[in-house]
């Protein structure tokens, strides 16, 4: 009978650890989505600034050459 209780105890411990890991990963997925949105917003701002800088450079080059 003691063997049965040991097996049940081990099963409960493993199930508890698995539930903890799943719960922790669920939280990090939300954080990952927020980080992804932030990274995309930063990238879009960078691209917009570069586009503006390149347009100004092109316009200055065009005015001086002709």
DRENPA-3360 file (N, C-alpha, C; in nm, 2 decimals, always signed):
BEGIN
1 = XXXXXXXX = +0.08/-0.12/+0.00/+0.00/+0.00/+0.00/+0.09/+0.13/+0.00 ~ +0.20/+0.12/+0.07/+0.29/+0.23/+0.07/+0.34/+0.27/-0.07 ~ +0.37/+0.17/-0.15/+0.41/+0.19/-0.29/+0.31/+0.27/-0.37 ~ +0.18/+0.24/-0.35/+0.08/+0.31/-0.42/+0.08/+0.46/-0.38 ~ +0.10/+0.49/-0.25/+0.10/+0.63/-0.20/+0.22/+0.70/-0.26 ~ +0.33/+0.64/-0.27/+0.45/+0.70/-0.32/+0.43/+0.73/-0.47 ~ +0.37/+0.64/-0.54/+0.35/+0.66/-0.68/+0.25/+0.78/-0.70 ~ +0.14/+0.78/-0.62/+0.04/+0.89/-0.63/+0.11/+1.02/-0.59;
9 = XXXXXXXX = +0.19/+1.02/-0.49/+0.26/+1.14/-0.45/+0.35/+1.20/-0.56 ~ +0.43/+1.11/-0.62/+0.52/+1.15/-0.73/+0.43/+1.21/-0.85 ~ +0.32/+1.14/-0.88/+0.23/+1.19/-0.98/+0.18/+1.33/-0.95 ~ +0.14/+1.36/-0.83/+0.09/+1.49/-0.79/+0.20/+1.59/-0.80 ~ +0.32/+1.56/-0.76/+0.43/+1.66/-0.77/+0.46/+1.69/-0.91 ~ +0.47/+1.59/-1.00/+0.50/+1.61/-1.14/+0.39/+1.69/-1.21 ~ +0.26/+1.66/-1.17/+0.15/+1.74/-1.23/+0.15/+1.88/-1.18 ~ +0.19/+1.91/-1.06/+0.20/+2.04/-1.01/+0.31/+2.12/-1.08;
17 = XXXXXXXX = +0.42/+2.06/-1.10/+0.53/+2.13/-1.17/+0.50/+2.16/-1.31 ~ +0.43/+2.07/-1.38/+0.39/+2.09/-1.52/+0.29/+2.20/-1.52 ~ +0.19/+2.21/-1.43/+0.10/+2.32/-1.43/+0.17/+2.45/-1.40 ~ +0.27/+2.46/-1.32/+0.35/+2.58/-1.30/+0.42/+2.63/-1.42 ~ +0.48/+2.53/-1.49/+0.55/+2.57/-1.62/+0.45/+2.62/-1.72 ~ +0.34/+2.56/-1.73/+0.24/+2.61/-1.83/+0.19/+2.74/-1.79 ~ +0.16/+2.77/-1.67/+0.11/+2.90/-1.62/+0.22/+3.01/-1.65 ~ +0.35/+2.98/-1.62/+0.45/+3.07/-1.64/+0.47/+3.10/-1.79;
25 = XXXXXXXX = +0.46/+3.00/-1.88/+0.47/+3.03/-2.02/+0.35/+3.11/-2.07 ~ +0.24/+3.09/-2.02/+0.12/+3.18/-2.06/+0.15/+3.32/-2.03 ~ +0.21/+3.35/-1.92/+0.24/+3.49/-1.89/+0.34/+3.55/-1.98 ~ +0.44/+3.47/-2.02/+0.55/+3.52/-2.10/+0.50/+3.54/-2.24 ~ +0.40/+3.47/-2.29/+0.34/+3.49/-2.42/+0.28/+3.62/-2.43 ~ +0.21/+3.67/-2.33/+0.15/+3.80/-2.33/+0.26/+3.91/-2.33 ~ +0.37/+3.89/-2.26/+0.48/+3.98/-2.26/+0.55/+3.98/-2.39 ~ +0.56/+3.86/-2.46/+0.62/+3.85/-2.59/+0.54/+3.93/-2.69;
33 = XXXXXXXX = +0.41/+3.93/-2.68/+0.32/+4.00/-2.78/+0.34/+4.15/-2.76 ~ +0.35/+4.19/-2.63/+0.37/+4.34/-2.60/+0.51/+4.38/-2.65 ~ +0.61/+4.30/-2.63/+0.74/+4.33/-2.68/+0.75/+4.34/-2.83 ~ +0.68/+4.25/-2.90/+0.67/+4.25/-3.04/+0.60/+4.37/-3.10 ~ +0.49/+4.42/-3.03/+0.43/+4.54/-3.08/+0.52/+4.66/-3.06 ~ +0.59/+4.66/-2.95/+0.69/+4.77/-2.92/+0.80/+4.77/-3.03 ~ +0.85/+4.66/-3.06/+0.96/+4.65/-3.16/+0.91/+4.69/-3.29 ~ +0.79/+4.65/-3.33/+0.74/+4.69/-3.46/+0.72/+4.84/-3.47;
41 = XXXXXXXX = +0.67/+4.90/-3.36/+0.65/+5.05/-3.36/+0.78/+5.12/-3.37 ~ +0.88/+5.07/-3.30/+1.01/+5.14/-3.31/+1.07/+5.13/-3.45 ~ +1.05/+5.01/-3.51/+1.10/+4.99/-3.65/+1.03/+5.08/-3.74 ~ +0.90/+5.10/-3.73/+0.83/+5.19/-3.82/+0.87/+5.33/-3.80 ~ +0.89/+5.37/-3.68/+0.94/+5.51/-3.65/+1.08/+5.53/-3.72 ~ +1.16/+5.43/-3.70/+1.30/+5.44/-3.76/+1.29/+5.45/-3.92 ~ +1.20/+5.36/-3.98/+1.19/+5.37/-4.12/+1.13/+5.50/-4.17 ~ +1.04/+5.56/-4.09/+0.98/+5.69/-4.13/+1.09/+5.80/-4.13;
49 = XXXXXXXX = +1.17/+5.79/-4.02/+1.28/+5.89/-4.01/+1.38/+5.88/-4.13 ~ +1.41/+5.75/-4.16/+1.51/+5.73/-4.26/+1.45/+5.77/-4.40 ~ +1.32/+5.75/-4.42/+1.26/+5.79/-4.54/+1.26/+5.94/-4.56 ~ +1.23/+6.01/-4.45/+1.24/+6.15/-4.45/+1.38/+6.20/-4.48 ~ +1.48/+6.15/-4.41/+1.62/+6.19/-4.43/+1.66/+6.16/-4.58 ~ +1.62/+6.05/-4.63/+1.67/+6.02/-4.77/+1.60/+6.11/-4.87 ~ +1.47/+6.14/-4.84/+1.40/+6.23/-4.93/+1.46/+6.37/-4.94 ~ +1.50/+6.42/-4.82/+1.57/+6.55/-4.81/+1.70/+6.54/-4.88;
57 = XXXXXXXX = +1.78/+6.44/-4.87/+1.91/+6.42/-4.94/+1.89/+6.42/-5.09 ~ +1.79/+6.35/-5.13/+1.76/+6.34/-5.28/+1.72/+6.47/-5.33 ~ +1.64/+6.54/-5.26/+1.59/+6.68/-5.31/+1.71/+6.77/-5.31 ~ +1.80/+6.77/-5.21/+1.91/+6.86/-5.21/+2.01/+6.83/-5.33 ~ +2.03/+6.70/-5.36/+2.11/+6.66/-5.47/+2.05/+6.70/-5.60 ~ +1.93/+6.70/-5.61/+1.86/+6.73/-5.74/+1.86/+6.88/-5.76 ~ +1.85/+6.96/-5.66/+1.86/+7.11/-5.67/+2.00/+7.16/-5.71 ~ +2.10/+7.09/-5.65/+2.24/+7.14/-5.68/+2.29/+7.09/-5.81;
65 = XX = +2.23/+6.99/-5.87/+2.29/+6.94/-6.00/+2.23/+7.01/-6.12 ~ +2.13/+7.09/-6.10/+2.08/+7.13/-6.22/+2.04/+7.26/-6.26;
% end
